[in-house]
């Protein structure tokens, strides 16, 4: 490699050679030819002088042009470097923090934390102090969401850009789940509901204590975490890859059994999705939006995988159950409250599912953090299997859907005036600390008053980035009666319900810029509550903003990583000038 001095010398030598060539050019050549005088006269001193002057003039013009262009380029660089220096710096800061969050998250997996290989521990907290809970277990839900955040096996993945470490992680996860699936537990066994058991000991053995069970989102989330990996292996196409899929993930020749991790979960979801269970907060027994939408996505992705593996019977059954499940989401929409309800007592099922229970629910608004979590983990912006093989109708639950935007807005608004740490912020657009739901009484250890949670604050940040990205893609904003307040408060400018805001309008640019700015404000609430600038607890003190509850919560780290990734995607879409459809 040459150094700068060598490059200068080489350049000088080239310039000298060019001068020599110019000096050797016939000075009475084409420069002196014209239509009026196509035949040059014999050489003379006057003609040579004229040619030399013309040559010097050309050289001067070239030099002046180069100098001018240099100033223009420098000016542009200076201008661009001053347009968004803080933005570029913020992105780099977030990248560093996300990578650090990944490092801290990985410490909570496997032998490093004393667990079985591939098992995700929710937190190192063992209840060793009075202000710490005992989260030293592995949850099916948390594990699936964590592995989903670590690596995305999508259509662009291959053996070159997927690290061996990422693949080893997923294989360890698969192997950890094989015995868990077949182990008898308080929820049952492989054939009769045991896959809905929410948590296990860190060695994979059953937890036998009292708990909110069953929780039916676990099998669906685990299937969604592993189906992209199955497609990745099938695409890579080695005989060993195909064998691994059949022996460990999905065997089309049997319905359930050991070493059939994905298909076991899909069979469970397909045959019991309409039955009730406890919500992801492990508190309420009923029918839950989050559980049903991840179940829908699992069935849709599972139908695609079954089709690829020539399992036609399973493909048809999963697809049929997905269509039946999709029709039940109307039970969750409230015209009066203008948001989806997080839980309902009944799904208003038909005769095919007459064994579904009807539940009695506590008196609540049913506007909670599970709704933005539903968007980021199962919204229609997601290619459900990361390979685009789905042949199912997808429910319209996405970032540009007015009902979704209204649901997100009402959830945020439900915390107005609740937490002291938000008192110095006049508007939600400045970034509020948010908790699970307004009526929450879980304080991280016992029951008193609920606090903000990192996963909920980051879920809103990520939701806003997704809303920004989707509107960039579609190229317009369509305010409605139920979203008018959201857009008006976001932009601090009145919007009309009866007209579309097009890409070329000032308001379009303003709205999307504000979506990112407000998303950043929420993300900063979570970032500013990190202990020592990097450690993330489960909760944030509602009065003082200090870490509270379980320390080093694995899901908290994952929530930061996925929010930062969503922001990067939104920035990339905007920078690349995505056109509307």
N, C-alpha and C positions, 0 to 999 in steps of 0.2 A: 504494500500500500504506500502510495507517495504521500509526502507531507506537503504543507502549503508552499514551502519554499521551492520544492521540486516542481510543483504545478506552475508557479510563477515563471521559473526558468524555462519550462517547456513552452509556456505561452509566448514568452519573448522570442524564443527560437522560431516558433511558428510564424510570428509576425514578421521576423526578419526574412524568412523564406518567402513569405507572401510579397514583401517589398521587392525582393530580388526578382520574383516572377514578373511583377508589374514593371520593373525597370527593363526587363528583357522583351516586353511586348513592343511590337512595332508601333512607334508613336504616331505614325501617319496611317494607322489602320482604319477600322470601321468608324472610329470616332470622328473622322474627318469626311466620311462619305456622306453624300446627300443625293436626293433625287435629281437635283439640278447638276451635280457634278459627280457622276458615278465613277469616273476614272480619276484617281489621284494624280496630282502633278508630281514631278520629281522632288526629292527631299530638299529642304532649304532650312536655314537657321530660323527664319521667321515662323515657318510651320512647326518646327520642333519646339520653339518657345510657346507657341499657342497650345500645342498638345500638352506641354508640361503644366501650363497654367490651368488647363481644363482638368488635368489629372489631380492637381493640388486642390482644385475646387471640389471635385468629387470626394476626395478624402476628407476635406473639411466638412462637407455635408454629412458624410457617414459618421464622423466623430460627434458632430452636434446632435445627430439623430440618436446615437447611442447614449449620450449624456442625458438628453431629454427623456428618453424612455426609462433610463435608470431612475431619474427623479420621480417619474410617474409611478413606477413599480414600488419604489421606496415609500412614496406617498400613500399608495394603496395598502401596503403592508402596515404602515403606521396607523392608517384609518381602521383597517380590519382588526388590528391588535387592540384598538381602543373601543371597538363596538361592544364586544361581549367578553371582556377578559374575566369578569367575575363568573359568568356562566361556564366558561371553559374550566376555570379553576374549581368551580363547584362540582362539575362532572368528574374531574380527576379526584377530588376529595371523596366523593361518593364511591368511586371505583375502589379506592384504597380501603374505605370503611367496609365495603361489601366483601372484599377479599379477606379482611380481618374477621368479619362475621363468619365467613365460611370456615376459617381456621378454628375459631372458637366452637362453632357447631360441630366440626369433626371430632373435637375432643369428647363429645357426648355420645360417640358411637363406638360400640365394641369394647375390646379389652382395655383401651386407654382409660375408660371410666369404670372398668370392672364388670362389664356386661359381656354376654355372649357375642361372638363374631357377627357383625351385621346388625345387631340390635341397637335401636335408637333409645337412649334414656332421656326422658323429658327434661330432667334437671338434676344436677348433683345434690340438690337439697334433700336431706334425709330427715328433716325435722329435728336436727341436732341442736337447734336453738329455738327458743319460744317464738321468735318472729319468723321462723322458716317452716314451710309445710313439708310433707314427705312426698316428693315427686320422683323418687328413685325407682321408677318403673318404666316399662316400655308400653306405649299406647299404639294401637293399630292406626288410628287416625293421624296422630302426630308423625309417626314413622313414614307413612305414605306421603304426606305433604313435604316432609323434610327431604326425602329422596327425590321427589319431583323437583324441588328447588335446586338440588345439587347439579343435575345434568339433564339436558333435554336431548333425547335421542329422536331427532327429526329427520326429514327427508334429505337434509344436507349433511347429516352425520355419516361418517365412514371410518374405516380403520385408521385413516391418517389423522383426522382431526378429533377423534375421540380417544382420550388418554386411557392407557391401560389401568391407571388408578381408578378412574371413573367406572370402568367396566368391572373391575374387581370389587368395587363398592357395591354395585348392583347385584353381582353374583353372591356376595356375602349376604345381602338383604334377602335374596331369593332363598338361599339355603337356611337362613334363620326362620323364615316363614313356613317352610315345609313341615317341621315338627309342630309348630304352633297351630297350624290348621287342623291337624289330626289329633290334637291332644284334647281330652275331655276336660270341660271346665263348667262353671256354674250356669253358663248359657246353653250348654248342650255339647254335642259332638259334631263331627264333620257333616253328618246327614241331617241333624235336627236343630240347627241354630247356633252351634258353638262358634261359627265364624263371626258372629256378632258380639262376641266377648270383647269389651273395650280395652282391657289392659292386662299385662302379665308381669311376672317377676323378671328381673334383669337377666336371668339365665334361661328365660323362655318357659319356665314352669307356670302353672296356673295360679292366679290370684284368687283366693277363696273367701276373702272378706266381703262384707256387704258393699254394694255399689249400685250405681244407676245403670242397670242392664235390662235388655240388650241395647246396643247402639248400632244402628244399621248402616251408618255411613262408612264404617271401616272397610268392609269387603269391597265396596264400590271404589273407594279412594285407592286401595291397594291395587285393584285391577287397572285403574287409570295410571298409576305410577309405573306399572310393568308392561302394559300393552305396547307403548312406544319402543321399549327395549326388544320385545318379541319381533316387531317389524324391522328393527335395526338388524337383528341377527338374520332374519329371513332375507333381507336385502343384501347383506354381506355375502351370504350364500354358500359358505363353506359347509361341507357335509357335517362337520362337528357342530356348527351353528344350528342346523336343522334338527340334529339329534338333541341338542340342549333344549330347544323349544319344546319338542315332543316329550322329553323325559322330565322336564322341570316346570314348564310354564303352561302349555296347552296341548293336551293329547286329544285329537279329534275322535279317537276310537273309544273313549270312555267318558262318562259324565263327571264322576268325582273320584278322587283317590289321592294317595300320597304322590307328591311330585307333580301335581297338576294345579299349580298355585292360581293362575289366572282363571282357568275354567271353573275351579271350585268356587271362587268368588262370584263369577258370573252366574253360575247356577243358583247360588244363594240369593243374589239380588233378583234374578228373574222369577224365582218361585216365592219370594216373601216381601217384595217391595211395598206392598199395600198394608203390611202389618205395622203397628205402631212401635215406638221405642223411645229411648231417651235422646235428647238433643245433644249437640256437640258440647254444651256446657255441663252435661251430665246431671241436669237438675229436673227437667220437665219431661214427663211421659206423654207422648202425643204423636202427631204427624208434623214433620218439620220440613220447611222449604229446602234447607241446605241438604238434608239427607236425600230428599227426593230428586233434587236436580243433579247431584253427583251420581245417584243411581241411574238416572236417565242417561247421562253422559257415558257411564260405564256400559250400559246395555247397547248404546249406539256404537261405541268403539268396539265392544265385544262382538257385535254382529258383523262388523267389517273384518275383524280378525278371523272369525269363524268362516266367513266367506272365502278369505284368502287361503285358509287351510282345508277347504272343501268339506267343511262340517255343515252341510246344508240344513240339517234338522235344527241344529243350534242357532244357525244364522236366522232362520225364519222365526224361531221362538223368541229370540232376543229382540228381534225387530218388532214383532207383534206386541211384546210386553212394553217396549219403549213407546210405541204409539199409544197404548192404553195409559201408561203413566203420564205422558205429555198432556193428556186431556184433563188431568186433575189439578193443574196449576191454577186454573181459574178459581179454585176453592180458596186460594191464598190472597187474591186481590181484593182490596177494600176500596170501593168507590168513595165511601164516607171519609176514610183516613188518607186516601190518595197515596197508599203505599202497599207493597206486598207485606203480608203478615208472616212473621218468622215461624209461627206454629199455629195449627188449627186442631180442633177437637175431632173433626170428621172430614173424610175426603169425598163424601157423597158418591160412594162407589156403586157400581152396578152389581147385578146378581152373580157375576163371575167371581167376585171377590167378597162374598157376603160374610166372610169370617173376620173382616177388619174390625178392629175395636173402635169404640167411640169414647173419647177421653174427656175428663173434666179438667179444665185449665185454670190456673190462677188468674186473678184480675191484673192484666198488664196491657201496655200499648202494643206489644208484640212487634216493636220496631227495634231490632237489635243487630249486633255486629255480624251475625251469621249471614245477613243479607248482602253486605259488600263482599264478604268472604265467598258467597255463592257466585257473585259476579267474577271475581278474580280467579276462582278455581274451576268454574263451570259455565261461564258466560259464553254466548255464541261467538265471541271473538276468538275462541280457542278452537284450533283444529283438534278435535276430540282425541284422535289417536296420533296426532303429529305427522300423519302420513296422507291425510286426505282421502282415505278409503271409505268414509262413511256413506251409506246409501239411505240414511234415514232423514226424515224431516227434523229440523232442529228448531226447538222452541225459540221464539223471539225474546230472548233474555240477554240483551247485549248492551254495550256502553252508550249507544245512541238511542236506545228505546226510551221514549218519554216516561213509561212506567218505572223503568229502572232508575233513571235520573231522579224522578220524584221520590222514589224509595230511598235513594242515597241521601237526598236533601232532607227528607223528614227524619231520617236516622240522626244526621248531624244536629238538626234543630232540636231534637229531643233532649240534648244535653245543655241547652241554653240555661245559664244561671246555676248549674249544678255544682261545678267544681270551683273552688277558690282560685286555683292556679290559672283559670281562664278569665278572671275578673278584670284584668288589665287589657283585655282585647274586646273592642267594641263589636266586632263582627266575626262570624265563623270563618270568613275569608282570610282572616289573619292566622288561622290555624288553631283549632281548639284541641285540648286533650280529650279523648273519647274513651268510653268504657264499653262493656259488653251491652248493657241496656240501662236505662235510667233507674229502674227500680232495684238494681243489683245491690245485694247486701254482703256478698262475699268479699272480704278484705284482704285476701291472700293467705290467711291462716284460719280464720273463723268467720263469724257473722257479725257485722256491725254496719259499716257503710262501704259500698263498692268504690273502686278506684279506676282510673284510666288504665288501659292495657296497650302495650306496644303493638300487638298484632292488630288491634282495631284501628289505631291511629295510622299505621302503615297501610292497612287495607283501604282506608279512605284516600290516602296519597296515591296508592296504586290505581284505585278506581278513577280518580281524576286524570291521571296520565292515560288510562285506557280510553276515557271519554275524549280526551284531546286527540289521541291517535285515530280513533274511529271517525271523528269528524273531519280530520285531515284526509282520510281515505275517501269518504263519501263526498266531500267537497261542499257541504252546506250544513246549516243548522236550522232546525225546524222547531221553534218554540211552540208550546201548546199551553193550554190553560193550566195544566198541572205542573208545568216546568217553568212558567213565567217568572215566578219568584226566584228560582235558582239562577236563571240567566241574568235577571235584573240585578240581583245582589252580587253575583260574581263579577259583573262588568261595572257595577255602580252606574248603570245607565239603563233607561227604560227600553224594553223590547216589546214588540207587538206579537200577539198570538197568531195573527191572521196572515203573516207573510214570512216566507223563507229568507234566511240570510245566506247569500251566496258567497262563494270563495273570494270573489273579487272585491267584496265590500269591506270597508274599514272595520265594521263590527265583527266580521268573521275573524279577522286577524286579532282584534282585541280579545274576543272570547277565548280563542285558543291560547293566546299568550297568558291570559289570566288563569286558565285551567292549570297550566304548568306552574305558574307562580304560587297559586293557592295550594297545589299539590306539594310544592316545595315547603310551604309554610307548615303543612301537617307533618311532612317528613322531618322537619327540623324540631318539632315538638318531641318526637321519639328520639332523635339524635341527641338533643340537649339533655335528655334524661338518662343517658348512658352513664354508668359509673366508670370513672377514670377515662371517659371518652370512648369506651368500647364495650363495656360489659352490660348486657341487657338482662334485666329481671323480667318477671311476668308482668308486674304492675308498677304504676307510678303514683306516688302519694298525691291524693286529691288536693291537699292543702299546701304542701311544700315542694312537690315535684321530685322527691327523692325516690330511689329504687325501693320497691317493697314487694313482699311475696317471694316466690321461688326465684333463686338466683340462676343466672346463666341459662335461661329458658331456651331450649333448642328451637322451639317454634318462633320465638321472638327473633332470633338470628335469621331464620328462614324468611320471615316476613320482611325484614329489611332487604335481604338479597333480592327477593322477587319484586319489591317496590322499585329498587334501583334499576333492575333489569327493565321494568316497564317504562321507566323514565328514559333510559337509553334508547329503547325502541321508539318512543314518541319523538325524541330529538332526531333520531335517524330518519324517520318518516318526514318530518318537517324539513330537515336539511336537504333531503333528496327530492323535495318538491312533488310529493305523491299527488297524482291526479285523481279526481273523483271518477267513479264508475260511469 
